[in-house]
């Protein structure tokens, strides 16, 4: 089988990791390193074609120098890429440093632990609106995969050697399993009193209807599964299974959650959704994980696949995830912006910046979340569909994986989500292969 040859005398761990993502993950092609060269430039070759460039400090694991000199972006073809290098060279940027910058979220490292700052919101999450890709209008495309395809074209690699099929993976987060069901009598009584005080007669009527046996408005699970099954898609649910703690963790009773999980596992995949509190406390994380694993429901207690509640998981969480036995993390995306936070649509391995080595953890990026469209970008349903379509087209172009994040609540047509159930039908039809 034809291989891509990378020539450099002593590649760093970052370089071999980035090459793996760029060529193995993005193109499905094998990579071979030639370390016999004495030059200080990187050469990428395929058969008789080759391109060369100097290395950026990020590739050389010299973050101090990279921080002091800054990371500039360079135009190549239709796209801009980070980690510009100087000199007379085939590429005006280091492609391996570009991959590392994007996939490991290098620019986010300096602000870790901050809250309510220029770079991070009140929850401590990095803001998509201040990331470099957003500033260069490169956030709405899987930039790393575009880079891989651009290099393949430059090296005259036949398309049949690296063409991959576009796929669509819809995922559903269950933050609030039921609007009214699953709360105790005391909670429901207080809630009903509030409804009366604030003249919320429609909400009160719905609450009473559910109490009398009507279907809860947030029980949209069968509808979602049916919509996906009609186009031969598997549904994956991430379910919050935590202690009730306002204002962020609002699950219903464990008895009702167990009943729901038992129902869902018959026709879909169920994964763990670590809570807001668990993201900041290792003790709570471990306790919550064990509680979910011990629910006794076959197929409904898997903690190897997660998406963190409020998307609190980031690069600094990856080692903790590995130590806890987690194998797949679906948290890679921004809350405030749509697009490709890591420049990837396909799953790729995580990396440990402390030990400078890849981790046994696959990162599954998502492209768009329902609450981003409505709450942050304040789009109507027509604008939301247009945005999803644009993202889907960019993933199709590179044969990537279109992952969407929706919630059981947002397809309920209940309250603020009125009209969004029909939108989701259109989203699914627009995103299917």
N, C-alpha and C positions, 0 to 999 in steps of 0.2 A: 504493500500500500504506500502511496506517495505521502511523504511527510513534509511538514514545515520545519526548516532548519533555522535555529537561532544561534548566532555566533557571538560569543563573548567569553573572555578568559575565566572569569570567576563570578557567575551569576549569584545574586543574593537570593534569600528565601522569598523576598517580595517579588523579584523578577520571575522566578519559576512559578510562583502562585499566580501572578498576573498573566503569564503566558498560558497557563492551564485554562484560565477563564476565557481569554481572548480567542484561543484556537480550539481547545478541546470542548469547552462548554458552548461557546457561541457558534463554532463551525463544525464541531464533531470531527475534527482532524487531529492526527497525532503530531506531537512536537518532539523534536530531538535537539539537544544542546550540543554544540561543537565548542569545546573549551580550549582548543589548541591555538586560537588566535592570540596575538599579543597587542592588538589594537584596543583602544579605550572606547570605541564606538560599538553600538549594537547593530548587527546585520540580521535581517530576516529574509530568508531565501526559500524559493520553491522552484525546483528544476533549474532553469537558466535565468530566472528573474530574481532580483534582490533589491532591497531598500535598506538604507542605513541612517543612523542618527546618533548623536551623543546621548548620554543618560542624564536624567534629572536627579536632583538630590533625593527625591522620594524613593526612586528605585534603589539608590545606594544606602537606604536606611539612615539618611542624614536629615532628620526632621528639623533639627536646629537651624541648619543652613537653609532648608526649604522655607521655614517660617520667616527667617530674616530677609530673604530675597523675595518672598512672595510667590504665588503660583499664578502665572499669566496664561491666557488662553490663545490658541492659534487656529486660524481658519485653514481647513483642508477640504476642498470640494464643497459640499453642501453644509457641512457641519463645522462647529468649533470644538476644539478639544483642550483640556487643561494640560499643564506641565510643558510650557513652551521651553525650547532650548535654542541657543544661539549658534551661529556659524553657517558655513556653506554645507548644507546637508539635504538629503532627500526629503526628510520630514522635519518640520519646524517645531516638533514636540516629541516627547518620549512616549510612545504608545503604552509601554508597560507601566510607567508612572501614571498615565491617564487612567488606566484600568484600576490601579490601586487606589488612586485618589477618589474615584467614584464608588467602587465596591466596598471599601472599608470605611467610607465616609470620613476621610482624612480631615476635611475642613471642619467637622463637628467636634473634633477631639479637644480643642482648646477651650470650648465653652461648656464642657461636661460639668454637671453639678450646679449650673446657674439656673435661676428662675426669674422671670419677668425682666429680661434684658433685651438688648437689641437682637440677639440671636435665638433666644429661647422664650417660650411662652410661660404662663403662670404654672404650668404642670412640669416645666423643665424640658419640654420637647423642642427640638430644633425646628425653626420655622422654615417652611419651604420657600416663603417669599424673600428670604435673605440668602438662600443658597446660591452658589456661583452659577449653577446650571440655569436657574431662573433668571439671573441677571444677564446671561448670554443667550436667553431664549432657546435653551437646549433641554428644558425639563420635560417637555411633552413628547420626547422621543427616546427610545432605548439606546442611548448614546454609545455605550460600549459595544453593543451588537452592531450598530452602524459602523463603528470603527473596524470591527472584525471583517465586515463585508467590504468595506473600502480597501483594506489591505489585501483581501483576497482578489479583488478586481485589479489592484495595482500589480500584483504578482502573477496575473493571468491564470489564476487557479480556475479550472473548469467548474461551472456552477453545480454540475451534478455531483461533485465531490463534497459539497458543503450545504446544499439546499436542505432545509428542514421544514416540516409542516407546522403551520400555525395551529395553536390549540387555544381553547377557551376554558377557564376554570372559575366558575361562579362560587363564591363563598359567602356564607351568611353568619353574621355575628348575632348571638342571642344575649344581649345585655339585660333586657327586661323581658322575661319570658311571657308574662301576662300583664295586661293593663289593670285587671281587678282581681283575678283569681290568685290564690296562693298566699294571701295575707291573712293574718289572724283576725278574729272578731273585733278586737280592740282597735287595730289599725283601720279596718273597714268602717267602723263606727265613726272614728275621728275624721276619716276621709269624707264620709257622707255628710258630716256636719259642716266641713269646709265647703263642700259643694253647695250646700244650702246657703251658707253665709255669703258666698261669692256669686250666688244665683247661677250656678253651673247646672242648669236643669237637665241639659242633654247628657252630661257626664253622669249625673245622679241616676238618670233613667238607665243608662248603659250599665252602671254598677249594680243596680237592682236586678236588671235582666240577667246578668251573669250569675248573680247570687241565686236566681230562680232557675238556673240551668241553661241559659243561652250560651252560645260560643263566645269566648273572650275575643275582643277585637284583635289582640296581638297573636292569636292562634292562627297564623298564616302559613304554617309549616307544610301542611298537605298541599296547599295551593302552590307553594314554591317548588316542592318536589315534583308536582304534576307538570308545571311549566318547564322544568329542566328535563324531566323524563320524555316529554313530547319531542324534544330535539336531541335525545340520547346523551344527556349530560348527567354526570353524577353530582349530587348536592353534598357539600361539606359544611357542617355547622360547627361554630366555635361557641361553646356555652359557658357562661359565667356561673361558677359553682363556688360561691364565697359566702362569708358572713355578711349580713346586712349592715352597711355602714354608709350613712349619707356623707357627702352628696353624690359620690361617684359609683359606689357598689350597691346596686339595688336588686339583688336576686330575690326570688320568691322562696317559699319553704322547700327544704330538701326533698320532702315527700312528693311535692308536685313536680320538682325538677327531675327526680328519678322516674316518675311516671312519664314525663315528656321524653326523656332520653330513651326509655324502653320502647316508646312509640317510634322515635326517629331512627333507631338503629336497624329497624326492619327494612328500610329502603334508602338509607343515606349514611354518610360518614359523620361521626361525632368526635370532636376534638376539644381539648381543654382551652379555656379562655382565662388565663391568670388575671386576677383582679388588680385594680388600681393600688390597693394597699399592699398586695403581694409583690408588686414591682419595686417597692422601696424597703421591704423588710424580708430578709432571707428566712427568718423564723416563720413568718406568715406564708411565704412562698412554699416552704417545705410542708407546712401543715395543710395548706389548701391542696397541694399536689397529692398528698397521701389520702385526704378525704375524697378527692375525685377518683383516685385509683381504687379505693375501697368501697365504691358505691355498689359493687356486686353485679353490675350490668355488663354482660359480655358484649364487647364491641363499643361500649359507651363509657369506658374508663381509661382510654388511651391518653397518656400524658407525653408521648414522644413527639406529638405535633401540636404546636401552640400558635396562637396569636394573642398578644398581650392586650388587655383592656386599655382603652385610651391610647393605644399604640405606644405604650411606655417602653417597650423593648427596643434597644438600640445596640450599637457596637459594644458598649461597656457591659451589656448583659450577656454577651455570647459565651464567655467562659463559664458564667454561672449556669447557663442553660446546659452546656456540655456536662458539667459536673453533676447536674440533676438528671442526666440521662435523656435530655431532650435532643431529638435528631433533626427536627424541621421547625423553622420559625417563619411565620407568615406576617410579621409585623413591619416589614420594610416598605414604608411609604409615609407621606406627610399627611397630617390632619388638615392643614390649611390650604394645600395646593394639590391638584391632580398631577399625575406624571410619574416619572421614574427616578425615585430618590437616589438609587445606586447606579443609574444608567443601564439597568438590566431589567428584562422581563422574564428571562429564564432563571430557574433556580441555580444557585452557585454556592460553593463552600465558603464558610466564614473564616476569619483570620484572627489570630491572637497577636495583638501588637506588643504585648509584654514579652512573650516567648518567641516572637517572630516566626510563627509557624501556622499552617492551616489547621482548622478545627474540624472535628467530626460533627459538623452541624451544617445543614443546608438552609440557605436563606431563600425564601420564596417572595419576591417583590410583588406588590399589587400596583395597579395603574390608577384606580379611581375608587372613591368611597362615596356613598350616598350623602352622608352628612357634610362632606366637603363641598359637594355641588350645591346643596341647599343652604346650610348654615354659614359656611365661610365665604363661598363665592356668590351666594344669593342668586342662583340661576333659576329660571322657571323650567318647566319640564321640557320645553322645546330646546332651550339653550343647553340643558343638561344632556339631552340625547345627542346633540351636535358635538358636544365636548367628548362624550364617550366614543362617538364614531371616529373622531379625529385620533384618539388614542388607539383605538382598535386598528385603524389603518396603518399607524406607525409600527404596530407590533406585527401585523401581517407582512409588512415590507421585509422584515428580517426573519420571518418564520418563527416568531417567538411565542410566548405564553401570555395570554391576556387574562389576568386575575382581577376580578372585581370584588369589592367588599360592600355588601348590602346588609340590612338588618331586617329581622322579622317585623319590627315596628314600622319601617318605612314603606312596606307594601300593604299596610293595614287599611289605608284610606281613612285613617282615624286621626282626628285633630289636625295638626299642622301638616300631616302627610297626605291629605286629601289630593287625589289625582296622581299620586306617585305609583300606585299599583299598575295602572295601564302603562306608565313610563317603563316600568321594569320589564314588562312583556316586550316592549320595543328594544330595550337594551339587550335582552337575551337574543332576540332575532338578529340584531345588528352585530353581535359579537360571535355568533356561532361560525365555525369554519365554513 
